[in-house]
Amino acid sequence: MLSFLGNLLAPFALKIMAGLALAGAVLAVLFGAKQAGRTAEKVDMLTQARKVSNERRKIDDDVRRAGPAAARDELRGWASADGDPVRSTDADPAHKG
C-alpha cells in the first residue's frame, strides 16, 4: 500500500516539497511580522511608562522644592470629601489650630 502511494506521488514529489517550503516560508514571514508587532507594542508601552515616570519625578521634585506654603496655595479651593472647601490651614499637617 505504501509503495502504491509512493509510486503515485513520485512524479509530484518536487512540486509537493516546493509547496511545503513555500507554505513554511509564508508562515515564517507571518510569525516574524507578529513578533515585530509585539516588540513594537512593548517599546511603545515602555516609552510611555518612561515619560510618565519622568513627569512624576519632575512633579515630585517641584513639590519638594516648593515647600508647605506653596502646597497650601495649590490646595486652596479644592473640595474635600464632604464637599467643603479646604482651608489653607488644613493643608499644613504641622499646623494644629
N, C-alpha and C positions, 0 to 999 in steps of 0.2 A: 504494500500500500504506500509506504514511504517512498519507494523508488518510483512509483507511478506519479506521485506529486512532484518529485524531483525532476523527472523527465518532462512533466507538463510545464513546470515553471522555469526550466533551464534556459529557454530562449529569451525569457523576460527578466532573468536574474539581474542583469546590468541595469535595466530600467527600474526594477524594484529597489535595488540598492541606491540608485541615484535619487529616487523619490523619497526614500527614507532619510538620506543625507540632507536633502533639501528641507524636509519637514523638521529635522533636527536643527538645521541652521536657522530656520524661521523661529522655532521655539527658543533657541539661544538668544536671538535678537530681541524677542518679546520679553524674555526674562531679564535681559540686560536693561531694557527700557524701564521695566518695572522697578528694578533695583536703583536705577538712576533717579527715578521719580521719588522713591523713598528717601534716597540720600539728599536730594534737593529739599524735600519737606523737612528733614531733620536739620539741615543747615538753616532753613528759614526759621524754624522754631528756636534754634539756639541763638540765632541773630536777634530775634525778638526778645528772648529771655535776657540776653546781654544788654540790650537797650533799656529794658525795664529795670534791670539791676543797676545800671549806671545812673538812670534817672532817680531811682530810690536812694542811691548813695549820695547824689547831689542834694536831694531834698533833706536827707538826714544831716548832711554837713551844714546846710543853710540853717536848719533848725538849731543845731548845736551851737553855731556861731551867733545866732540871733539873741539867745538868752530868754529869760522868763518874761520880761516886759514885752518883747515882740510877740511872744506866744500869746500873751493876754490880748494884745491888739488884734492878732489874727483870729482868735477865738471869739472876740466880742461880736455879738449879733447872731451867733449860731444858735440854733434851737437845741434845747436839751431834750431828754427822753420824754419829759412831761409837757413839752411844748412851750415852756417859759424860756425867755431869752437868757443866755448865760451872762452872768455879771462878770466883770473883769477880775474881781477878786476870786471868783470860783476857778479861774484858770490857773491860779498860782497855788500849788499844793503847800507851799511854805506859809501862805497867808492863812491864819486861823482867826477869823473875825466874827 
